[in-house]
């Protein structure tokens, strides 16, 4: 007779359902709007990116995560930028290294879904991928929260200019 440990029982009854809830779930399509799924697969890289849509902060993108951006019809410009990080020591001054980013302009139609994948190892790029490809990748991704005033690195260009 096999004995089940308390840890195994807790893992199977509590932890596994919670982990499953973090996997990809499509959002309900709002009437007269579109959904743009922005994601970074778990394939490579530990860089963190700030995502902006038409100049406004959306979320912080990490490896193995996605965000469903609800967009109104028209042109939507999605920009991803590596968050600035401390670079090298120059005398007594630590220089901030600003990293490159990528952008993608989409002509969004109501009732449609779009899938943008962050790719590239040394140079970031943002590509539109077919639904089938994206759904395979997204099954391994976790949902991200939207930016808010408490999210580090999510301030808009207007907020950054006001601090100067």
C-alpha positions in Angstrom: 0.0 0.0 0.0 1.3 3.4 -1.0 1.2 6.2 1.5 0.4 9.8 0.2 2.3 12.5 2.0 0.6 15.7 3.2 2.8 17.8 0.8 1.7 15.7 -2.2 -1.9 16.0 -1.2 -1.6 19.8 -0.9 0.2 20.1 -4.2 -2.4 18.2 -6.1 -5.5 19.7 -4.5 -4.4 23.4 -4.0 -1.2 24.3 -6.0 -1.9 22.6 -9.3 -5.3 24.2 -9.9 -3.8 27.7 -9.1 -1.0 27.1 -11.5 -3.4 26.1 -14.2 -5.4 29.3 -13.7 -2.3 31.3 -14.6 -2.2 29.8 -18.1 -3.6 31.6 -21.2 -7.3 32.4 -21.2 -8.7 34.4 -24.1 -10.5 37.6 -23.2 -14.1 38.3 -24.2 -14.1 40.4 -27.3 -15.6 43.9 -26.5 -18.2 45.1 -29.0 -16.8 47.4 -31.7 -13.2 46.9 -30.4 -10.3 44.6 -31.0 -7.8 42.6 -28.8 -4.1 42.8 -29.3 -2.3 40.0 -27.4 1.3 41.2 -26.7 3.6 38.4 -25.5 7.1 37.2 -24.9 7.5 33.4 -25.1 9.6 31.5 -22.5 12.2 30.7 -25.1 15.1 33.0 -24.1 16.2 36.2 -22.4 15.6 37.7 -19.1 15.2 41.3 -20.2 12.1 43.2 -19.0 10.3 45.5 -21.4 7.9 48.4 -20.9 5.0 48.2 -23.3 3.3 51.4 -24.6 0.3 51.8 -26.9 -0.1 55.2 -28.6 2.3 56.6 -26.1 0.5 55.4 -22.9 2.0 52.7 -20.6 0.3 49.3 -20.8 2.3 46.8 -18.9 5.8 45.4 -18.1 6.5 42.4 -20.4 8.7 39.6 -19.1 9.7 36.2 -20.4 6.7 33.8 -20.5 4.0 36.5 -20.1 1.3 38.1 -22.1 -1.1 41.0 -22.0 -4.4 41.4 -23.8 -4.7 45.0 -24.9 -8.2 46.2 -25.8 -7.9 48.6 -28.8 -10.4 50.9 -30.5 -10.5 50.7 -34.3 -7.8 52.7 -36.2 -4.0 52.8 -36.1 -2.4 51.5 -32.8 1.3 52.0 -32.3 2.7 49.4 -29.9 6.2 50.2 -28.6 8.3 48.0 -26.4 11.4 49.3 -24.7 13.9 47.6 -22.4 13.7 49.3 -19.1 16.8 51.4 -18.3 19.2 49.6 -16.0 22.4 50.4 -14.2 25.3 50.1 -16.6 28.9 50.7 -15.7 30.8 52.8 -13.2 32.4 55.9 -14.7 34.4 57.5 -11.9 31.9 58.1 -9.1 28.9 58.1 -11.5 26.9 55.0 -12.4 25.8 55.5 -16.0 22.3 54.3 -16.9 22.2 52.2 -20.0 19.2 53.0 -22.1 18.3 49.9 -24.2 16.8 49.7 -27.6 13.2 48.9 -28.3 10.9 48.0 -31.1 7.6 49.2 -32.4 4.8 47.9 -34.6 1.9 49.9 -36.1 -1.3 48.0 -36.6 -4.4 49.1 -38.4 -7.0 47.6 -36.0 -10.4 46.5 -37.1 -13.3 45.9 -34.7 -14.0 42.3 -33.7 -10.6 41.0 -34.7 -7.7 39.5 -32.7 -4.0 40.4 -33.3 -1.0 38.6 -31.9 2.3 40.4 -31.4 5.4 38.5 -30.2 8.5 40.0 -28.9 11.4 38.2 -30.6 15.2 38.7 -31.0 18.1 37.9 -28.8 20.4 40.9 -29.3 18.0 43.3 -31.0 14.4 43.4 -29.9 11.7 43.1 -32.5 7.9 42.9 -32.4 6.3 40.7 -35.0 2.7 39.9 -35.9 2.3 36.1 -35.8 -0.5 33.8 -37.0 -3.2 32.8 -34.5 -2.2 29.1 -34.5 1.5 30.0 -33.7 0.5 32.4 -31.0 -2.0 30.1 -29.3 0.7 27.4 -29.0 3.1 30.0 -27.4 0.5 31.5 -25.2 -0.4 28.2 -23.5 2.9 28.5 -21.7 2.5 32.2 -20.7 1.0 33.9 -17.7 -1.2 36.9 -17.7 0.3 40.3 -16.7 -1.4 43.0 -14.7 -1.8 46.4 -16.4 0.3 49.4 -15.5 -0.8 51.5 -12.6 0.7 54.3 -10.6 2.4 51.7 -8.3 4.1 49.8 -11.1 7.8 50.6 -11.3 8.9 51.6 -14.8 5.4 52.2 -16.1 5.3 55.9 -16.1 4.3 57.6 -19.3 6.5 60.1 -21.2 4.3 62.9 -19.8 5.0 61.7 -16.2 8.7 61.4 -16.9 8.9 65.0 -18.3 7.0 66.4 -15.3 9.6 64.9 -13.0 12.5 66.8 -14.7 
